[in-house]
Amino acid sequence: MEKDSRRDFLKKMGLAGFAMPMVSQFQNIKPSNKNAKKLGIALVGLGNYATNRVGVGLEQSNFWEVKGIVTGTPSKIPDWKKKWGIEDKNVFNYENFDKISKSKDIDVVYICLPNSMHREFTERAAKAGKHVICEKPMATSVEDARAMIKACEENNVKLAIGYRLHFEPFNLEIMKFGREKTFGDITFINSDFGFKIGDPTQWRLNKKLAGGGPLMDVGIYSIQATRYTTGEEPVSVSAQFGPVTDPSRFSEVEESVHYQLDFPSGVTMSGFTSYKTNVQRFNVACNDGWFELSPAFGYGPLKGKTSKGEMDLPIVQHQHAQMEGMGPLFMSDKPIPSHCSGEEGLKDMKILMAILESAENGGKKVML
Protein backbone atom coordinates (compact mmCIF):
# COMPACT_ATOMS: atom_id res chain seq x y z
CA MET A 1 0.00 0.00 0.00
CA GLU A 2 1.40 3.39 -0.98
CA LYS A 3 2.11 5.89 1.77
CA ASP A 4 -0.75 8.25 0.91
CA SER A 5 -3.34 5.53 0.40
CA ARG A 6 -2.30 3.87 3.66
CA ARG A 7 -2.77 7.17 5.50
CA ASP A 8 -6.21 7.58 3.91
CA PHE A 9 -7.08 4.02 4.88
CA LEU A 10 -6.04 4.53 8.49
CA LYS A 11 -7.87 7.84 8.65
CA LYS A 12 -11.01 6.24 7.27
CA MET A 13 -10.76 3.47 9.87
CA GLY A 14 -10.13 5.95 12.65
CA LEU A 15 -6.58 4.68 13.21
CA ALA A 16 -4.42 7.51 11.90
CA GLY A 17 -3.06 8.53 15.27
CA PHE A 18 -2.22 5.00 16.32
CA ALA A 19 -0.94 3.57 13.04
CA MET A 20 -2.00 0.01 13.92
CA PRO A 21 -2.03 -2.28 10.86
CA MET A 22 -5.30 -4.02 10.13
CA VAL A 23 -4.92 -7.79 10.03
CA SER A 24 -6.85 -7.98 6.77
CA GLN A 25 -4.13 -5.95 5.09
CA PHE A 26 -1.70 -8.81 5.47
CA GLN A 27 -3.74 -12.00 5.24
CA ASN A 28 -3.53 -12.21 1.46
CA ILE A 29 -0.22 -10.44 0.89
CA LYS A 30 2.52 -12.53 -0.67
CA PRO A 31 5.99 -11.53 -1.89
CA SER A 32 5.68 -10.07 -5.40
CA ASN A 33 8.23 -12.58 -6.70
CA LYS A 34 7.11 -16.18 -6.13
CA ASN A 35 10.78 -17.16 -5.78
CA ALA A 36 11.61 -14.26 -3.48
CA LYS A 37 13.75 -15.11 -0.49
CA LYS A 38 11.82 -15.33 2.77
CA LEU A 39 13.09 -13.81 5.97
CA GLY A 40 15.27 -16.20 7.93
CA ILE A 41 14.33 -16.26 11.59
CA ALA A 42 15.99 -17.86 14.62
CA LEU A 43 13.96 -18.63 17.74
CA VAL A 44 15.81 -17.92 20.97
CA GLY A 45 14.47 -20.23 23.69
CA LEU A 46 12.50 -23.31 22.68
CA GLY A 47 9.95 -23.50 25.47
CA ASN A 48 6.22 -23.99 25.09
CA TYR A 49 5.56 -20.56 23.58
CA ALA A 50 8.22 -20.87 20.89
CA THR A 51 7.33 -24.48 20.10
CA ASN A 52 3.55 -24.54 20.24
CA ARG A 53 2.68 -20.93 19.42
CA VAL A 54 5.32 -19.05 17.43
CA GLY A 55 6.65 -22.16 15.72
CA VAL A 56 3.16 -23.20 14.65
CA GLY A 57 2.44 -19.63 13.56
CA LEU A 58 5.43 -19.70 11.24
CA GLU A 59 4.20 -22.75 9.35
CA GLN A 60 3.01 -22.02 5.80
CA SER A 61 4.18 -18.42 6.14
CA ASN A 62 4.44 -16.15 3.13
CA PHE A 63 7.32 -14.27 4.69
CA TRP A 64 9.25 -16.37 7.19
CA GLU A 65 11.34 -19.51 7.37
CA VAL A 66 12.90 -20.88 10.54
CA LYS A 67 16.62 -20.97 9.76
CA GLY A 68 18.10 -21.14 13.24
CA ILE A 69 17.51 -22.04 16.87
CA VAL A 70 19.08 -21.06 20.18
CA THR A 71 18.56 -23.41 23.10
CA GLY A 72 20.16 -24.64 26.27
CA THR A 73 18.50 -28.05 25.92
CA PRO A 74 20.30 -30.26 23.39
CA SER A 75 17.50 -32.83 23.40
CA LYS A 76 15.22 -30.36 21.63
CA ILE A 77 17.55 -29.86 18.69
CA PRO A 78 16.83 -32.97 16.54
CA ASP A 79 13.09 -32.32 16.20
CA TRP A 80 13.63 -28.70 15.18
CA LYS A 81 16.36 -29.61 12.69
CA LYS A 82 14.16 -32.27 11.12
CA LYS A 83 11.04 -30.11 10.89
CA TRP A 84 12.70 -27.02 9.40
CA GLY A 85 15.81 -28.45 7.76
CA ILE A 86 18.05 -26.33 10.00
CA GLU A 87 21.76 -26.70 9.34
CA ASP A 88 24.21 -27.47 12.13
CA LYS A 89 25.93 -24.12 11.62
CA ASN A 90 22.69 -22.35 12.61
CA VAL A 91 22.18 -24.19 15.90
CA PHE A 92 23.37 -22.13 18.87
CA ASN A 93 23.31 -22.20 22.65
CA TYR A 94 23.28 -19.27 25.05
CA GLU A 95 27.06 -19.24 25.41
CA ASN A 96 27.97 -19.17 21.71
CA PHE A 97 24.96 -17.09 20.65
CA ASP A 98 27.17 -14.23 19.44
CA LYS A 99 28.41 -16.42 16.58
CA ILE A 100 25.01 -15.87 15.01
CA SER A 101 26.60 -12.79 13.46
CA LYS A 102 28.31 -15.10 10.96
CA SER A 103 25.05 -16.62 9.71
CA LYS A 104 23.87 -15.07 6.47
CA ASP A 105 20.74 -17.24 6.65
CA ILE A 106 19.33 -15.45 9.70
CA ASP A 107 17.83 -11.97 9.39
CA VAL A 108 15.75 -11.76 12.58
CA VAL A 109 15.79 -13.36 16.01
CA TYR A 110 12.64 -13.91 18.08
CA ILE A 111 13.42 -13.83 21.81
CA CYS A 112 11.13 -16.18 23.76
CA LEU A 113 13.09 -16.22 27.01
CA PRO A 114 12.17 -15.32 30.61
CA ASN A 115 11.62 -11.58 31.00
CA SER A 116 14.89 -10.76 32.74
CA MET A 117 16.88 -12.21 29.82
CA HIS A 118 15.29 -9.97 27.20
CA ARG A 119 17.76 -7.13 27.56
CA GLU A 120 20.88 -9.30 27.35
CA PHE A 121 19.83 -11.17 24.23
CA THR A 122 18.40 -8.11 22.52
CA GLU A 123 21.70 -6.32 23.02
CA ARG A 124 23.71 -9.32 21.86
CA ALA A 125 21.49 -9.80 18.80
CA ALA A 126 21.79 -6.12 17.91
CA LYS A 127 25.59 -6.26 18.17
CA ALA A 128 25.47 -9.32 15.92
CA GLY A 129 23.60 -7.27 13.33
CA LYS A 130 20.29 -9.13 13.62
CA HIS A 131 16.85 -7.55 13.81
CA VAL A 132 14.87 -8.41 16.94
CA ILE A 133 11.36 -9.43 17.91
CA CYS A 134 11.14 -9.63 21.69
CA GLU A 135 8.29 -11.16 23.63
CA LYS A 136 6.29 -9.02 26.02
CA PRO A 137 6.78 -7.66 28.59
CA MET A 138 9.72 -6.01 26.92
CA ALA A 139 11.89 -6.13 30.05
CA THR A 140 11.74 -6.06 33.83
CA SER A 141 12.60 -2.38 34.23
CA VAL A 142 12.32 0.92 32.41
CA GLU A 143 16.11 1.16 32.40
CA ASP A 144 16.44 -2.17 30.59
CA ALA A 145 13.79 -1.22 28.02
CA ARG A 146 15.62 1.99 27.21
CA ALA A 147 18.92 0.12 26.91
CA MET A 148 17.36 -2.31 24.43
CA ILE A 149 16.09 0.52 22.25
CA LYS A 150 19.49 2.21 22.37
CA ALA A 151 21.35 -0.97 21.43
CA CYS A 152 19.15 -1.53 18.37
CA GLU A 153 19.42 2.09 17.27
CA GLU A 154 23.20 2.11 17.64
CA ASN A 155 23.52 -1.07 15.59
CA ASN A 156 20.96 -0.02 12.97
CA VAL A 157 18.65 -2.99 13.50
CA LYS A 158 14.90 -3.06 14.00
CA LEU A 159 13.22 -3.87 17.30
CA ALA A 160 9.63 -5.08 17.54
CA ILE A 161 7.70 -6.36 20.56
CA GLY A 162 5.56 -9.48 20.16
CA TYR A 163 2.17 -7.86 20.64
CA ARG A 164 0.17 -10.60 18.92
CA LEU A 165 -3.21 -8.98 19.64
CA HIS A 166 -2.28 -5.98 17.49
CA PHE A 167 -2.95 -8.32 14.56
CA GLU A 168 -5.97 -10.20 15.95
CA PRO A 169 -9.45 -9.37 14.53
CA PHE A 170 -11.47 -9.06 17.76
CA ASN A 171 -8.95 -6.77 19.45
CA LEU A 172 -8.61 -4.70 16.29
CA GLU A 173 -12.39 -4.34 16.22
CA ILE A 174 -12.66 -3.02 19.78
CA MET A 175 -9.86 -0.59 19.04
CA LYS A 176 -11.84 0.63 16.03
CA PHE A 177 -15.01 0.96 18.13
CA GLY A 178 -13.17 3.17 20.59
CA ARG A 179 -11.45 5.32 17.99
CA GLU A 180 -14.54 5.78 15.81
CA LYS A 181 -16.80 6.31 18.85
CA THR A 182 -19.15 3.68 17.43
CA PHE A 183 -21.05 3.60 20.71
CA GLY A 184 -20.31 7.18 21.73
CA ASP A 185 -17.64 8.45 24.06
CA ILE A 186 -16.07 5.88 26.36
CA THR A 187 -16.95 6.48 30.01
CA PHE A 188 -15.47 3.51 31.89
CA ILE A 189 -13.40 0.39 31.22
CA ASN A 190 -13.09 -2.74 33.32
CA SER A 191 -10.67 -5.51 32.48
CA ASP A 192 -9.66 -8.66 34.35
CA PHE A 193 -7.14 -11.26 33.26
CA GLY A 194 -5.86 -14.04 35.49
CA PHE A 195 -5.37 -17.77 35.68
CA LYS A 196 -4.52 -20.44 38.22
CA ILE A 197 -0.80 -20.96 37.81
CA GLY A 198 0.54 -24.50 37.88
CA ASP A 199 4.09 -25.70 38.54
CA PRO A 200 5.33 -23.86 41.66
CA THR A 201 8.94 -24.11 40.45
CA GLN A 202 8.38 -22.33 37.13
CA TRP A 203 10.24 -19.13 36.27
CA ARG A 204 7.09 -16.99 36.36
CA LEU A 205 7.12 -17.25 40.16
CA ASN A 206 10.79 -16.24 40.37
CA LYS A 207 11.03 -12.47 40.73
CA LYS A 208 14.59 -12.32 39.42
CA LEU A 209 13.52 -13.98 36.16
CA ALA A 210 9.99 -12.60 35.80
CA GLY A 211 10.30 -9.14 37.35
CA GLY A 212 6.86 -9.56 38.90
CA GLY A 213 3.87 -11.86 38.93
CA PRO A 214 0.58 -11.79 37.00
CA LEU A 215 0.79 -8.05 36.30
CA MET A 216 3.86 -8.52 34.10
CA ASP A 217 2.59 -11.73 32.57
CA VAL A 218 -1.09 -11.14 31.79
CA GLY A 219 -2.10 -7.82 33.35
CA ILE A 220 -0.18 -6.14 30.54
CA TYR A 221 -2.89 -7.29 28.09
CA SER A 222 -5.58 -5.30 29.89
CA ILE A 223 -3.34 -2.23 29.96
CA GLN A 224 -2.56 -2.59 26.27
CA ALA A 225 -6.22 -3.03 25.33
CA THR A 226 -7.21 0.05 27.30
CA ARG A 227 -4.52 2.13 25.65
CA TYR A 228 -5.30 1.05 22.10
CA THR A 229 -9.06 1.31 22.59
CA THR A 230 -9.00 4.81 24.07
CA GLY A 231 -6.06 6.00 21.98
CA GLU A 232 -4.77 7.71 25.12
CA GLU A 233 -1.95 7.32 27.60
CA PRO A 234 -2.78 7.26 31.33
CA VAL A 235 -1.81 10.27 33.39
CA SER A 236 -1.84 8.51 36.77
CA VAL A 237 -2.16 5.08 38.34
CA SER A 238 -3.02 3.65 41.74
CA ALA A 239 -2.89 0.01 42.80
CA GLN A 240 -3.28 -2.44 45.64
CA PHE A 241 -1.88 -5.93 46.11
CA GLY A 242 -4.49 -8.58 46.83
CA PRO A 243 -4.18 -10.91 49.82
CA VAL A 244 -1.65 -13.73 49.67
CA THR A 245 -3.50 -17.03 50.15
CA ASP A 246 -0.56 -19.25 49.19
CA PRO A 247 2.61 -17.92 50.89
CA SER A 248 4.82 -20.77 49.69
CA ARG A 249 3.94 -20.19 46.04
CA PHE A 250 3.89 -16.41 46.20
CA SER A 251 6.93 -15.70 48.35
CA GLU A 252 8.61 -13.60 45.63
CA VAL A 253 5.90 -12.24 43.31
CA GLU A 254 2.42 -10.88 43.92
CA GLU A 255 -0.55 -13.21 43.85
CA SER A 256 -2.91 -10.55 42.52
CA VAL A 257 -3.16 -6.81 41.89
CA HIS A 258 -6.08 -4.39 41.63
CA TYR A 259 -5.21 -1.20 39.75
CA GLN A 260 -6.81 1.95 38.38
CA LEU A 261 -5.71 4.09 35.44
CA ASP A 262 -6.82 7.68 34.84
CA PHE A 263 -6.81 9.15 31.32
CA PRO A 264 -6.77 12.76 30.06
CA SER A 265 -10.31 12.55 28.66
CA GLY A 266 -11.70 11.56 32.06
CA VAL A 267 -11.96 7.85 31.27
CA THR A 268 -11.16 5.62 34.24
CA MET A 269 -10.03 2.02 33.89
CA SER A 270 -10.30 -0.56 36.66
CA GLY A 271 -8.13 -3.65 36.28
CA PHE A 272 -7.47 -6.89 38.10
CA THR A 273 -4.90 -9.58 37.46
CA SER A 274 -4.17 -12.80 39.34
CA TYR A 275 -2.35 -16.11 39.37
CA LYS A 276 -5.11 -17.66 41.50
CA THR A 277 -8.28 -16.80 39.55
CA ASN A 278 -9.40 -17.89 36.10
CA VAL A 279 -10.85 -14.72 34.56
CA GLN A 280 -10.53 -13.04 31.17
CA ARG A 281 -12.70 -10.12 30.04
CA PHE A 282 -12.59 -6.60 28.68
CA ASN A 283 -15.69 -4.42 29.10
CA VAL A 284 -16.15 -0.89 27.74
CA ALA A 285 -19.06 1.34 28.76
CA CYS A 286 -19.96 4.22 26.43
CA ASN A 287 -22.55 6.98 26.28
CA ASP A 288 -24.59 5.18 23.63
CA GLY A 289 -23.95 1.52 24.36
CA TRP A 290 -21.18 -0.91 25.24
CA PHE A 291 -18.85 -3.56 23.87
CA GLU A 292 -16.87 -6.39 25.39
CA LEU A 293 -14.61 -9.35 24.76
CA SER A 294 -14.82 -12.52 26.83
CA PRO A 295 -12.55 -14.44 26.42
CA ALA A 296 -10.55 -11.36 25.54
CA PHE A 297 -6.82 -12.04 25.40
CA GLY A 298 -6.00 -15.75 25.49
CA TYR A 299 -5.14 -17.93 22.53
CA GLY A 300 -8.77 -18.33 21.62
CA PRO A 301 -11.21 -18.70 20.28
CA LEU A 302 -11.99 -15.17 21.42
CA LYS A 303 -15.59 -13.94 21.57
CA GLY A 304 -17.11 -10.49 21.54
CA LYS A 305 -20.46 -8.80 21.72
CA THR A 306 -21.88 -5.30 21.80
CA SER A 307 -25.09 -3.59 22.82
CA LYS A 308 -26.13 -4.19 19.19
CA GLY A 309 -25.33 -7.90 19.08
CA GLU A 310 -22.61 -10.51 18.66
CA MET A 311 -19.32 -9.73 16.94
CA ASP A 312 -18.91 -12.00 13.91
CA LEU A 313 -15.21 -12.04 13.06
CA PRO A 314 -12.71 -14.63 11.78
CA ILE A 315 -10.88 -16.86 14.24
CA VAL A 316 -7.15 -16.85 13.57
CA GLN A 317 -4.05 -18.48 14.98
CA HIS A 318 -2.71 -15.41 16.76
CA GLN A 319 0.99 -15.89 16.14
CA HIS A 320 0.41 -16.64 12.47
CA ALA A 321 -1.53 -13.40 12.08
CA GLN A 322 1.18 -11.58 14.04
CA MET A 323 4.07 -12.93 12.00
CA GLU A 324 2.31 -12.42 8.66
CA GLY A 325 1.66 -8.84 9.77
CA MET A 326 5.23 -8.33 10.88
CA GLY A 327 6.78 -9.90 7.77
CA PRO A 328 6.28 -6.85 5.53
CA LEU A 329 7.48 -4.59 8.35
CA PHE A 330 10.84 -6.34 8.47
CA MET A 331 11.10 -6.58 4.69
CA SER A 332 10.52 -2.84 4.40
CA ASP A 333 13.31 -0.31 4.71
CA LYS A 334 11.06 1.80 6.94
CA PRO A 335 11.16 1.78 10.75
CA ILE A 336 8.90 -0.57 12.72
CA PRO A 337 5.52 1.19 13.22
CA SER A 338 5.10 2.69 16.67
CA HIS A 339 2.32 0.32 17.75
CA CYS A 340 4.62 -2.72 17.99
CA SER A 341 7.98 -0.99 18.41
CA GLY A 342 10.42 -0.83 21.27
CA GLU A 343 8.97 2.56 22.15
CA GLU A 344 5.57 0.92 22.62
CA GLY A 345 7.14 -1.65 24.90
CA LEU A 346 8.78 1.13 26.90
CA LYS A 347 5.41 2.84 27.41
CA ASP A 348 4.03 -0.36 28.91
CA MET A 349 7.05 -0.75 31.15
CA LYS A 350 6.55 2.72 32.60
CA ILE A 351 2.93 1.92 33.45
CA LEU A 352 3.72 -1.52 34.89
CA MET A 353 6.45 -0.12 37.10
CA ALA A 354 4.17 2.70 38.28
CA ILE A 355 1.47 0.19 39.23
CA LEU A 356 3.94 -1.87 41.27
CA GLU A 357 5.28 1.31 42.89
CA SER A 358 1.78 2.37 43.91
CA ALA A 359 0.90 -1.05 45.31
CA GLU A 360 4.14 -1.20 47.27
CA ASN A 361 3.26 2.18 48.80
CA GLY A 362 -0.23 1.27 49.94
CA GLY A 363 -2.10 2.50 46.89
CA LYS A 364 -0.58 5.96 46.72
CA LYS A 365 -1.32 7.56 43.35
CA VAL A 366 1.65 7.72 40.98
CA MET A 367 1.72 10.37 38.28
CA LEU A 368 2.99 9.43 34.83
C-alpha positions, 0 to 999 in steps of 0.5 A: 500500500502506498504511503498516501493511500495507507494514510487515507485508509487509516484515517477512514478506519479511525486509526491515523493517530495510532498507526495500527495495521489491520490484520486484513491488510496482510492475510492475502499479501505474498511476496511479489516474486514467487521465488523471493527469499523469505526472511530467515528467523531464529527462535531464541528459547525453545519453550512452550511458547516458541514451540507450540505458538510461534513455531506453529504460527510460522508454518506455511508463512508467506514471509518467514522460514525458521533458519536457526535455533538457540537453546540450552536443551540439546534434546530439543535440537533434533526435532527442530532440525528435522522439521525445518531443515536447519543446518548445524551451523545455525544451531546455537546455545546461550554461550555461543549465541554471538556467533550468530553474526556469521550466519547469512541465513538469519535476518531476525531473532525472536526472543522467547526467554524469561523476561529478565533475559530480554535485555541481554539477548536483545543487546547481543542480537543487535551487536550481531547485526540481527533484527529483533522481535522480543516477547512481552513484557519487553523487560523487567525495568524501564532502564532495561527497556531503554537500553534495548532501544538504544542498542538496536538504534546504535547497531541499525537494527529493527526492534519489535515487541511481540504484541500478537493482539495488534494483529488479531481481529477481535482486538482490532475491532474493539480498538476501532469501536473506541477510535470511531466512537461507534457507541459514543464516548467511552466512560469507563473500562473494566478488564480482568485477566488471570489464571490459576498458575501450575508448577510452583517451580516455574520461572514466572514465580521467580522475581529475578527472572519474571520481574513480577507476577501476574501483572507482568505476565497477563495484566499487561494485556488489559493495559494494552487493550485500554490504551489502544481502545481509548487511543490515550496514555494514562496520566496517573495510576493507583494500585493495591496488592491482593491478599496472599493465600498461598505464601509458599507459592507467592513468596517472591511475586504478587498473587494478585493486583487491583489497579486503576488508570486515569486518562486525560479525557476523564476515562477511568479504567479498573483492572485486576490480574491474578495467578489464582483466579481464572478470569478473562474479560474486557468491558467498555461502557460508552454513552450510547452503548457498550462492547466487550470481549470474553474471552478477551486475550487468550489464545482463543477462540476469542468472543465479543459482543456489543449492545447491538449484538454478537461480533462476527469475526474470523478466528485466527491463529494469533501468532500466524496473524502476528508474523504475517503482519510483521513480515512486511514490516521487516522486509521494508526499509522503513522503521517498525511502526510505533504500535509494535515498536520498542517505544511501545514496549517502553510505554508499557514498562513505565505503566507496569512499574508505576502500578507496582510502585503504587501497590508497594506504597499502599495504593498511593497515586503515581503520576505518569 
